[in-house]
């Protein structure tokens, strides 16, 4: 819902839905798919168990939405960071921005990140298609950023850009989920890659 000024306004139902998603992400991150309980999710969201099914027809739908939201919000972090680089910036600035955006997203969305990284079965329906499409989109954007940096001589051209992308994302995931501050993580990778500061 938006106002005439174009501001996003959330309804009570939207806020309840988000509470359920946050609670589900925390429960899944803590206990995994097999150990996650709808009752625990409902309790953490301040609702009765039956209320969950008003917002999500099944546990599978709730999990699919958690996966999708985690990826969508991570993409938003990346897009906003890249958009803030003046004039689309040089490849080093874009890579630095991407690293910082990913570190920030992992830290701010840590429960969602843990769920997205876990080997959860996402099924083969529309939810799985959306999850895989968003994941491919995120990885494709990162591959383009790394390739651009390699072509500009900012980083080594030796590793395949997809391998280098996976190494960078994996490193950021590992240290960010271990409670390192995003700025510290990004600065360390900047130094390691010889990107300089900004």
N, C-alpha and C positions, 0 to 999 in steps of 0.2 A: 504494500500500500504506500502511495506517495502523496505528499501535500501538493498544493498548487505551486509552491516554490521548488518542488522536486526533491524535497527531503524524504528520506526513508523513514517510515513510521512502522513500528512493529506492533502487532496486536498481542493481546494476552495469550492467545493460542500460539503465536510465533515464539513468544518468550518461553512458554511451557515446553514447546517442541525443542527449543535450543537447550533448555535445562536437561531434558531427557537425553539429547545427543551428547552433551558434556558428561552426564552421569554414565552413559553407556560407554563412551570412550575411556573414562577412568576405570570402569569395571572390567572392560575388555583388556585394557593395558595391564591391570593388576592380576586378573585371573584367567586370561585367554578365552578363546571361544567356548571350550568345553566347560570351563568353570564359571562363566558369566551367567548371572541370574537376573531374570526380569524383575523379580521381587526386590533385589538389591539395587537395581537401576532405578526402579520406581521410588524406593525409600530415599535414595540419595537425591532424587529430584523433588522430594517432598510430596509425592503422589501415592495413590493406591495402585496396586499392581494392575488392576483392570483398566485404569486410566491410560496406561501405556498403549493399549490396543485401540484406543480412540485416535491416537496420533499415528500409530504404525500397525498395520495389519498383522505383522508377525515379527518374531525376533530376527529373522533373516532380513526383513525390510529395514529394521532399525540398524542392524550391522552394516548393511549396504549404504545407508544414509551416512553413517559415521565415516566410512571409507571415502565416500564422495565428498563430504564436507571437508575432511582433512586435506584432500588433494586440492579442492577448489580454493581453500583459504591459503594454501601454500603457493598456488599459482598467482593469487592476488598479491602476495608478498613479493614475488619475483617481478610481476608486471609493474608494480608501483616502484620498485627499486630501479628497474631499467628505465622507466619513464622519467625518473628524477635525475638521470645522467644527462647533463646539458648537451643539447644537439645530438643526441644518441651517443655521444662521447666516443672516446677512443676504446679499442678493445680491452686495454688494461683496466680502464674505469668500469667498463661493463662487467668484466669478470669479477672485479672487486665488489661491485654492487650485487652481483648474483650470489657470491659467497656470503656476504653479510645478510642478504635477504633470506637465504636458506638457513643460516645459523639462527636468525631471529625467529623464523617460522617454526623451526624444530623446537626451540626453547619455549615459545609462546603456546604452541600446539602440541606439547610433549605427549600427552595421552593419545591424541589423534595420530601423531607420528609413530608411536609404538604400535598402534593398531594397523596402520598402513604398512609398516615394515614386517609385521608378523605374518607367518604363513597361514593366513586365514583362507578358508575356502569361500570364494565369492560367488560360486554357482556359475550358471551359464545363461542367465536371463538378461533382461534389460539393465539391471543394476550392475552386473559383471561387465557388460559392454561399456557402460558409462565409466566405471572404475578404470578399465583398461585404456579407454580413450583418453581420459584425463592424465593417467600415468604416462602414456606415450607422448602426449602433448608437453608435459613437464620435461621429460627426458629429451625430447626433440629440441626444445628451447635451450636447454643446457648444452646439448651437442653443438648447436649453432654458435653459442657464446664461446665455447672452448675452441671450436674450429676457427672462428674469427681471430681469437687470440694467437693461435698457432700460426695462421697465415700472416699475421702482422709481426711475427717474431717476438711476441711478448712472452710466450712460453715455448718449451721445446716442441718440435714437430714430430719427434720420434714416437711417442705412444699414440696408438689409435685414439682419436678424440672421444670415442665412446668409452674406452677403458679409462682414460684420464678423467672424463666426466664422472664415471662410477667411483673412481678413487677419491675425487674431491667430495662428492656427495656423501660417500661412506665415511670419510674422515670427519666431515662436519656432523653427520648424524651421531657418530660414536662419541665425540667430545661434547657435543651439545646436550645429548641425553645423559651425560655424566655430570651435568650441572656447570659446565663452563659457560661463562658469559659470552654472548654472541660477539661482542667487540673483541674479546680476547681470542676467540677462535678465529675470527676473520683476520685479525692482525697477524696471528701466527702463520696462517696460510699465505697471506700476502708476502710475508718475509720469506717463507719457504719457496714460493714461486718467483720471488724477486719482482713483485708487482709494485712495490713502493706504497706509500700511504696516500690518503686523500683527505 
